[in-house]
Amino acid sequence: MGSTTAPPEVVEPGRTLIGEVISSGALMYAPRTLRLLVGANAICVRSLDGRLIWLETTNSSAFTAADGQVLEYAHTDEEAVMVQGDTAAEASALVSLHAALAWSEATLRPGSRQADPRQFEHRAADIRTAATEDGRQLQIVADRETGVILAIAGKSLGGDFDLKLRSVHVVDSAPDHFAARHL
């Protein structure tokens, strides 16, 4: 499981969606809680104390290396950068349905577009089902207002897992939201 994703188009320029990602079960680095920030042109994942884990903007990427140093790279067509260590892929999987399906390597099951509307974390949401090629089932809860994924539950290759986005707020953007440094 793992994929980088483009930012969604649901967050208006000048606004940032902020939420806490809680992972448990059979996921790498679980259990843990992270902060996810999504802007119109950027995605950032930080620890709760402000340490940068991964940042992707339209023109650069940054991540924290194993030695704790923040490394930043400008995007170029000629050079690929291999990110080593923890990129918090589970957090970026919650950015959109497309990102969740890419991360889990799953596809929506037939009929899942007709998902039942429910309340999840006090937000209107749709529940969709997906499956991997080897038959593992996933339940994906998508927020109706923003398009972010509020929860993914199912089986990884290692067993059952839960991934949740809570405390979702959309606020005016601040320079520190997408700073390529520890805060």
N, C-alpha and C positions, 0 to 999 in steps of 0.2 A: 504494500500500500504506500502510495506517495505520489504527489504531483504538485507542481506549482500552477497557480491559476491567475488569470487576469482579474482585476478588480471588477465587481459587478457594476451595472449602470443604475442601480437603485439608490445610491447615495449621491445626493446633489453636490455639486461643487461648493466648497466652503463649509461642508458638513462632514462629521465623522460619526460612524456607528461604533460604539464601544460596548463590549460585553465580556463576561468571564467565561472561559472555556474550562469545563470540568471533565476530566477523563478518568475512567475506572475500568477495571477488568483487564482483558488480554490485549492491551495496546502498549507499544513501546513507551517507556517513561511513566506509565500510569502507576499509581494515581497521582494526578497533579492538577493544579489550577493555573491558568494563564490568562492574560489580557489580550483580546483581539481588537484591533482598531482597523476599520475599513473606511476609506475615503473614495472619492470619485476616481482618483488615479493612483491609489496606493493601498497596500495592505501591510500591517505591522503586527508582529506577535512579540509580547514582552512578558517577563515574569511579573508577578504581582508587585515586586519591589522596584520595577522599572528597568530591569536588565533587558537589553535588546536581545532577542533570539533570532528574528528574521524580519527583514523589511524589503518590500518590492515596490518600486515606483515605476513610472513610465520610462525613466531614463537611467535608473541605477538599482542595484541590489546591495544589501548589507546583511551580514550575519555575524554572530559571535563565534569565533574559532574555539577549538578545544582549550587553548591557553588563556581564554578570557578576553582576547583582543577583538575589537570590532573591525571587520574588514569590509570595505566598500568598493564596489566595482561599477563602472559606467557600462551601460549596455552597448555592445558593439555586435555587428553581424559576423565579424571575423573570429571572435574569441569566445569560447564557452568557458564558464567558471564552474568548477566542481565544488559544490558545497559539502564540507565534511562536518560530521557531527549532527547535532540536534537542530532541525529546521522547523520543529513544531508543525509538521505536516497535518496532524489531526486538527489543529486550530484553523489552518487555512482551508481545510475541507468544509468548514462551516460557512464559508463566504457565499456559496450559492449551490443550487441543486447540481449544476454542471460540475462544480468542484468536488462535491460529495461523491458523485458517481465516479469521477476520475480517480479520486483517492481510494475508494473502496473497490475499484475495478468491477463495478456492478452496473446492471442495466435495469431500468424501470420495468416492472412486470406489466403485462397487458391489463388494461383497466385501471391502472393506478392513477390516471388523470382524474378519475371520478372519486378522489379521496374524500373522506368524511371531514368536514370542518370541526375543529375542536379548539379548546382553549389550552394553551401550554405556556407556563410561566406568565400567565395573565395576558397572553397575546393570542389573537386569532391565528389559527394555523391549519394547514392541511397535512394529513398523514398519507405518505406514499410508501409503497413496498417496492423493493428491488431485490435482485438476486445476482450472485456471482456465477461465473461459468461452471464452477464446481458445486453449485447448488446451495451455497450459504445464503440465508435470508437476512435482509436488513429492513428495518423500519426507519423511515426518514420523515422528520417533522419540519415542514417549511413554513416560515413566518409569512403571512399574507401581505403585510404592509411593506416589508423591506426585501423579502426574497432570501434572507439569510436562513441557514438551517439551525433550528433550535435544538434538535437532537437527532442522533443516529444511534440505533441499538441493533445488535445482531451478533454475528460470529465472525471473528477473524480466524486466521489459520491456527492461532493459539487458544481460542476459546471465546466465551462470551465477553462483550464489551459494551460500555455505554459512553457516549460522548454528548455533552450538553452545553448549550450556550445560555447563560442566564444573565440577568441584570442588563438587558439590552436597552441602550439609550442612544438617541441620535442628538448630537450637540454641535455647536459651532466649532469648526476646526481651530486648533491652536498649533503654533509652530512645533511644539514638543511632540505632538501626536505622531509625526512621521520623521522624527530626528534620527539620524544614523549614529546614535550613541546611546550609552546607558543614561538613564535619568536619575 
